[in-house]
Amino acid sequence: MYLNRLYIENYRSIKKLDLKFEKGKNVIVGKNNSGKSNIIKAIDLILGESSPTWEKSENIADNDFFEGNTENEIFIWCELQREDDEPLNLSDLKGVFFKVMDKSPQKYKKIDINFSNLDKEHIFEFCTDEGQARIDNKEVDKKWIGTKSYCKGGFEDELKEMDNFAFAFRCKKEDGKCIKHMLFLYKKAEDTDWFFGINADRLRNELLQSAVIPSFRDPKDQLRIAHYTWYGKLLRAHIKEDDINLNNAFDKVRDASNQLFEELQNKITCKKTQIAFPNTKISFQFNPDTKQDIYKSVLIYIDDGFKSKLEEKGSGIQSAVIIGLFDYYVRNIAHTKGSLLAIEEPEIYLHPHGRRVISERLNAFLDNNKNQVILTTHSQEFICTPHEDINLIVVRKDKETVATNFNFNDIKTKQILIKKQNAEMFFADAVILVEGADKYVLEAIAEQIGEETKIKSDGNGEELGKKWLDNYNVSIINCGGKTEFWKYVKVFNELNIPWLIIADFDFLIDGLDDFFTKLSYEQSFKDALNPLKSKIQLTGKYKSISNVVDDKIKQEIRQYILKLSKENNIHILTGELENFYTQKPKYDKEQGVIETISKSIEEDKKIEDYVRIDEFLAALKVFIEKCLKLKITK
């Protein structure tokens, strides 16, 4: 069992969001304040809280409504997917829920869920006072399911043939109060309509055991000890009432407490200072009388050179302990088919090595994708893991939170994740793709153009700025060669991230045609390219337009390159980087680039004193206007 779908309306920064999750690792990335935490909070609200609809709970406030507008109700849908041949063991579940049946003809009511046009009043009809009145007035019948004597069937009999389960939550504001309802729904895979059950909150942890670790670590909350929490169940499972050593220890502690508090007990029970009712006794104890309640007194201490409580340690240790305990619980106590661990920013306050340790702990919890992890992160250690299948969810926010899924589950796309420096591209608003070390030269050129370029913003002219790449969340990505461009562009197209390619001249002759093919460009692109390629006669290698023999063909190539840049965001240079040096470095390739950049800094000169930058400037101007949608005025 795993969380398959999360649908949200009007919750915090989310106006409407429909997310698909997979078994295994699901990584949510995005800039700060994009709404990642709100996705985790929505999951926690439905699957994590003990009683989401308790009227005295303050789990929903006015500012939890989208834009603070309490006229639009909050709706959250968590859908669980049962795997083929997955057993359903509900033998330990206690309690009841009920179904609703029409009287004539006698048929259980079902609901058709249409997310494009949700009829929430219809969905929650029998959760309301009006719906309950219909039941009380015998307009419809109800059938109890569960473990009570009056039930018509048990949990397993009712649900064993079902494949999809869901919990629907709504909150609306009426007369200054938050009115909250929750509905349990279930169906077979081939059905479109859902059966529904009322008062079925207890089923949540039986169908999918979940733990949520927010960005603000608080072990007292995440490791709350109660009979219904996973941590409480873990501790209770290790307490045996007939344990001789434990009973002897209790007796010794009780004797010690009686001796220590004897004087106090005598004084407060005397007639002058009696604080209890007459004929009653008071005693002070270090441990409870009931052996099974002793688990509620458990404290976790960590000795890392200084012994102290877990809540007094750093977030990294806290995360590792919580993950480890939950992993132990689902493997040895719960014995569920699948469990969910949702964690915000597992990298928080951790150095790189510590991040990798936590990443491995999460991988161990996955247990070959038997379990599910949903995490939010800004860290490359949790994104660039090419050995696993990853469902990447890129979250963005303009006026509202939006998200896009991309699955890294084939060898071609996984190759992108091998380079850890590529992680930042998922946080970018736009990207520039280059073949290699020319990335560093382009960054220097970008700083120069930023200081020399004026743009129009909000009707006013202003300088683009030296650090405009960072200010506008632009990443320059070293793809590692021209044959890799298409892999990156495929990802960016699916994630709706604008891009521009800056390639060496040989990409025109050897690479562009394959690029068009792999990305399924229309045939017209090849039809324009191939006749041009057939005319080209070269002297030497395909390194520069200067190797083209015919001047007329050179002009055609320049026109084609210009059109390709302006219309398709593919900017092909007339040579390779080495052809643009005005001061040739001592070394070749990347070492030459580093030498040139270092020399520019040491001599306090502009990059154009070492490199001819006109073609790079032209490409950047196309990028600024087409990808960033900024108007250049100078």
N, C-alpha and C positions, 0 to 999 in steps of 0.2 A: 504494500500500500504506500502511496506517495502523493504529495500535493501536486496536482496536475494543472490546476487553473486557479488564478486569483483575479477576480473582477471587482473593481472598486468604483464607486461614484461618490463625489462630493465629500471626500475625506481629506482634511488638511490641504496639502498643495495639489491634490489629485481631483480633477473634475471628472474624468472618466479614464479608466485604465484597464486593459485586458491583457493579462500576462499568462504565458505558458511556461510551466516548469517541467524538468525532466528528472528521472532518477539519477542519482549521482550528484555531481557538483554543479551548482547554479551560482554564477558570479554576477552580482549587480554592481556596475561601475557608473560613475558620473561625477560631475563637479560638486563641490560643496553646495549645500542648499538646493540640490536638484530634486530631492524627494525620495532618496534611497531609504532613509530611516523611516519614512512614512509607510513604505511598502512592508518593512519588517514589523512595524507597529500594527499594521492591519492584520498581518498573520497572527501576531501575538494576541490581539484582541479576540480573535475567533477561536484559535486553537490552543492558546496558552493560558488565558485567564480562567480561573475556577468557575466564575459565574458572570459572563459578559452582560447579561440582562438584569442583574441585580439593581433595583431602583436606587439604592443608597450608594452604589459604587460611583465614583467620580471619574470613570474611565472615558467619558465623553464630556467635553466642555464646549462652550460656544465657539472658541477659536479652533476646534477640531472640525467644524463645518467649513467647506471650501469657501474661501474669502470671507469667513465669518457670517455667511448668509444662512441663517437657521430656517429659512423658509424652504430650502431644498434639503431633503432628508439624506442621511448617510446610508449607503448600501454597500455591503461587503459580502462576496461569495467565495467560499473556499471549497474547491472540488477535489475529491480524492479518487485516485484510480487504483482499482484492484488488479493485480497482475493475473495472468492466466494460471489456472490451477493453484492459486494462492489459498491456503486454508483460512477459514474464518473462525477463530476461537474466542468466543464471548462467554465462556463458562464461568468466569469470575465476576462478570458484570451483574450488579444488583440494581433494581429499580424498574421503572416502567415508562413507556410513552404510549400515545394513542394515535390511531388513524381515524379518519372521518369517512363515513359511508352514506351515500344517498339512500333514501328509503325505497323509492320506486323509480326505476328498477334498482335493486340492491347492488351497488357497484362502488368500489372504493374511489374516492376522488383523487384525481391526478392534476398536475400542473404542467403546462407547456412553458418552458423558460425561453423567452426571446430577448436576448441582451440588447438588441438594437431598439427595442421598444418595451422596456420592462413595465409590467403592470404590478406594482408593488402591493397595491391594495388587494389584488386578487391573490398574490403569493402568500401574504400574511393574513388572509381573511379570518382564519380561525384562531389566530393569536390575539385578536383584538377583543374588546368587550362585546362588540356587536356579534362577532363570530361565536363567542362563548354563549351569548344569549340564544343564538340559533340552536346550539347544542343543548342548552338547558331546556329550551322549549320543545325539544324532541323533533325539530325540523329535519335533523340528520342524526344518524347513529354514530357511535364511536366504538372502536375495538381496541382493547388494551393489549399491549405487547410487553412482556417482561417476566419477572420472577414472582409476582404476587399471585395469590390464589385465584383472584378474579380475572386474571389475564387469559385471553383466548389462544395465546401462542407465545413461544419463547423467542428470544432475540435471534438465536441462530436459525431457527426454523423460518423466521420472517426474512432474514437477510442473506442466507447462504447462497441463493441463486443470483444475487445482485453483483453488478460490476462497478457501478459508479455511485459514489456517496458525496453529499454536499451539505454544507451548513451555510444558511443564508441569514444575514444579520441586517437589521435596519434600526436607525435611530432618528426620530423626528421630534421637533420641539413643539409642544402644545401647552399653552397657558404657563409658560416659563419653566416647564419640566421636560426632561428628556424621557421620551417614551421609547423603550427598547424591546425588540422582539427577535427571537431566533427560531429558525425552522430547520429541521433535519429532513433531507430529501435523499431518495435512492431509486435506482432503476437498473435494468439490464442494459448491456451495451447497445443492443439493437433497437431499444425503445427510444422514443423521442420525449414522451411525457414522463414526469417524475411522480412516484408515490411520495407522500410526506408524512412525517411524524411530529407530534407536538410534545414538548417537555422531554426532549431526548438529548440534553446537553451532556449527560454522562458518557455518551457513546464516543465523544471526540477522542479521548485518550485511549479508548479501547481499540478504535480503528487505526489511529495513528498516534503513537507516543511522540510528543514533541517537547523540545526545550528551546527557549529563546534567550540569547545573551545580548543585551543591548550595549551600545557603545559606552555608556556609563556603567562600569562594572560595580555591582553591589551583591556580594555573595549572600548577604542576609535575605535578599529578595530571590536571586536565582537559585539558591539552595535553601529555600523556605522549607521548614520541617512541618509537615502536616500529613494526615493519613491519606490524603488524596494526591499529594505531589509525588513526582517520580523519586525525588531525593528522600522523602519520608518513607516511601515504600522500600527503597533500597536499604535504609537503616533498619526498618522493622523486620526485613527478611533475615537479618543477622542477629536478632534477639531471640533467645530460647528461654522460655519460662522455667524449664527444669534444669538450667545450667547450674551445677553445684558451685562452681567457682564464683559465678555472678551472685548467687544467693548468699554465699558466705561473705562476699564483699559488701553486699547490702546490709547485712546484719552488723558488720563491724562499723560501717559508716553511720548506721542508725544509733548504735551505742555511743559513738563519739559525739554525734550531734546532741543526744540527750544529755550527756555530761556537760558539753559546752553551753547549752542553752537552759540548763536546769534552773538556775537562779532567775533568769528572765521569765521562764514559763510560770514559776511559782508566784512571782510578783504580779504579773498581769492577770492571773486567775484568782487572786485573792478578792475578797468581797469589796474592798475599797476601790480597786482599780479594774474590776471585771470588765473586759472589752467584748466578751461574747455573751450569748444567751445563758441563763441559769442552767446549771447541770450539764454544761458542755466543757470540753477540754480543748486546749490549743497546744500544738507542738510545732517545733521548727525542725525541718529535715533537709538534708543535702540531696536526697534522691526521692523519687516518688514511691508510693507503696506498690502501685501496679507495675510489674516488671516490664510489661509491653510499652509503658509510657516512658521508659528510661531513654529511648532513642531521641526523644524531644530535647534532651539535655546535651546531646552530642555537640562538641565544638571541634573544629578543624584547626590544628596548629601546624605551622610550617617552620622547619629549622633549616635555614640556608646560611648558617653561621650566626644567625640571631633568631631565636625561637619566638614566634608571635602568632597571633590569630591570622587566619587566611585573609580576612578583610583588611588587615593592616599591611599586607604585601602588595606588590605592584600588580598592574593589570595583566601583565604577561603570565605570571605565576597563577593568578586567579583564573584566567582563561584556560590554561593548561589543566588545572585541577578540575574545573567544571566539565570540560570536554571529556577528560579521562573518566570521571565518575559517571557521566551520562552514558559513555561508551560501555562501561562495565555493566550499568543497569540494563541496557537494552540487550546485551549479550547473555547475561547471566540471571536476570530477575524477570524482566518483562517477556522475553522470548517471543517478541513480535516479529512479523515477517519484514517489516520495514519501519524505520523511525526517522524523524525529521529534527535536524539541528539547524537553527537559524541564528546567525551571529553577525553583529555589526562590527566592522572595522577590527578584525582580529589582530591587525598589526599595531594597534594603538600602544604607544609608549615602548615599542620593542625595537631593538637594534636588528639589523638584517639577519643575523644568525638566529636570533630568537623568533623572527617571523617565519623562517624556514622550519624551525622546530614545530611551531603551531600549525603550519601548513601540512606537515607530515602527520600530525595528530589528527587533523581533519581527514586526511587521506585514509588513515587507519580506520577511522570511524565509518567511512563509506563502505568498507568491507566488500570490495568488488562491486560497488554500486547496489548492494542490498539496501543500504540506507541512503538518505538524501541530506545534502547540505545546501543551504541558501545563505550566502554571505554578501555583505557589502564591503567594498574595499577601495583604497587608492593605491595599493601596494602591488608592485610587479611580482612579488613572491607568490601571490594568490591568483594572478592572472596568467603568467607565463609558466605554465606547467604542461609541456607538450605530451607527457606520458598518459594523460587522462582525457576523456571526453568532457568538454565544458560547454554548458549552455550559458553563453554570455548575454547579459541584459544591459544594454546601454541606456541610461536614464538621462533625460535632458529636461530643462525647464525654461520656458519663456514666460508666459502668463500662467501656465499650468504644467504639471509633470506629465511627460510622455516617455514611452519606453519602446525599445526595439530589441527583438531576440536575434541571436546568431549562434548557431551550433558549430563548435570546433570539434568535429567528430570524424574528419578524414585527414589523411596524411598531408595533403596539399595545404589546407588551411592551418593545420597544427604547426607547420614549418614557420609560420609567422610568429608563433608564441615562443620559439626557441630563443629569440633575441629579447632579453629582458628590457632593453631600452625601447622596445616597441610598445610596451604597456601604456605609455603616455598617449598614444594615438587614440585610445578609446575615450579619453577625457577631452579630446580636442574638438573645437567647433569647425575646424577645417585643417587639411593637411597638404603638405608639399612632399612629393615623392622624388627622391634622387637615387642614383645608382650606387654611390659609395661615399668616399671622403669629401666629395664636393659639398656635402651637407655643411661642413664647417666654414667653407668659403661663402656659401649662400647665407649663412647666419650673419657673417660679418657684413656682407653686402646689404642684407635686410636692415641692419642697424644704420648703415649709411643712408639708405633710401628713406628710412623713418625720420631722420633729422632734416632731410631736404624736401620732404613731400608734405603738401597741405591737402587736407580732405575736408569735405563738407559734412558736418554733423549737426543735426537739429537746427538746420538753417544757418549755422555759424561756421566760419572757417577756422580750422585748428591744425596744429602740427600732428602728423601721424604718430611721431614719437619713436625714439631710439629702440625702446623695448616693445614695439607694437606686436611682435610675435606672441609674447606672453600676455600682453594686455587683451589681445583678441583670441587667446587660446588656440594658437596655431602651432602645430608640430611639423618639423621637417624630419622625414623618416628616411634613413639609409636602408634601401631594400636589398642591397647586396648584389646588384646586377640587374641588367635590363630584362632578363627572362623572368624576374620575380614581380614585375610591376602588376601583372594581371591578378595575382593572388591578393594583393593588397586592395586593388580597385574593386574586386569582387566583394570584399568585406565592407569597404566604405560605401559602396552602392546600396548594400542591404541595410546598413546602419544609417543611411541618409546623411553621411558626412561628406561635404564638398571636398574635392581634391584637384590637384594640378600636378602633372608630371613634368619634370625637367630631365631630359635624356641627352646623351651624347649623340653625335651625328650617325654613328653606325646603327642606332636603333631604327632609323628610317629604312635602311637596307636589310638589316638582319634583326627582326624582332617585332616590328609594328604589325606586320601581317598576322603573325601568330597571336599577338595581343588582341587583334580584332576577332580572330577565330575563337579563342578561349572565352572571351566575354560576350560572344554571340552578337557582335555588331551586325548591322544590316549589310547586305552584299554590296551596297553602293559605296561603302568605305573602301572595300578591297578593289572595287572597279575603278576608283579614283587613284589608288596607290599603285596598282600593278603596272599600268601602262607607263607611269613615270619611272618606276624601277627598271623597266625593260629598256628605257632610253639611256640609262646611266652607264657611261664608260669611265672606268677609274684607272688611275695610275697609282700603283702601290696599294696600301690597305684602305679599308673603308673608314678612315679616321677623321677625315675633314672634307668639307665641300671643296677645298682647294685641290683635292685629288680628282675631282670631276673634270673631264677633258673639255667638254663643250660649254662655252659661256652661256649659250641660250638655255641649255638644260639647267645650268646653275640658277638662272633666273626663275625657271619653272619650279625648281626645288624650293627656292626662297619663298615664292608665292604660296606653295603648298604648305610649307612649314608655318607661315604666318596665319593661313586659314585654319590649320589644325590647332594652333594655339588659341585663337580667338573663339572658335566654334566648338572645340572638343576638349579644351584644357590639357592638351598634350603639346608641350613646348620642346621642340627638338633643336638643340644647338647646332651651329655650323661646324663644330669640331668637338674635341674632348677637352677636359680641363687644361691639359698640358698646352693646348693651342692658344689659351687665353692668358698665360703668364706674360707679363711685360718684363718681369725680373725672374728669370728661370731659377728655381731653387736647386740646391745641391743634390737633394734626394728626389726619388720618384714616388708616385702614388701617394699613399696616406702620409708618409713621412715628409714628403714635399709640401703637402697641405699644412701640416703642423708647423713646419719650418716657416712657411709664408705667414701664417697667422701670428706666430710668435714674433717674427721680425716686425710685423705691423704694429704690434703692441709695444715692443721695446723701442722702436724708433718713433712712436707716437704719430704714425701716418695712417691715412685712410687706406682701405683695402684696394681702392682703384689705383694706388701708386704701385701695386704689384700685379694686379690682375685687370684685364680688360673686362669691364662689367656691363657693357651696353646690352648684350643679349639676356643676361640675368635680370637686369632692371626691367626689360620689356616683359619678361615672364612674370616677375613679381607684380607689375602693374596690372597685368591681366588677372592675376590671382586676387589682388586687392579689390578690384571692381567686380569680378564675376563670382568669386567664392565668398568674400566678406561683404559684398554688396555696399562698398564704400565708394563715394564719388571723389575722384582725385581732381583738385582744382589747380594744382601746381606741381 
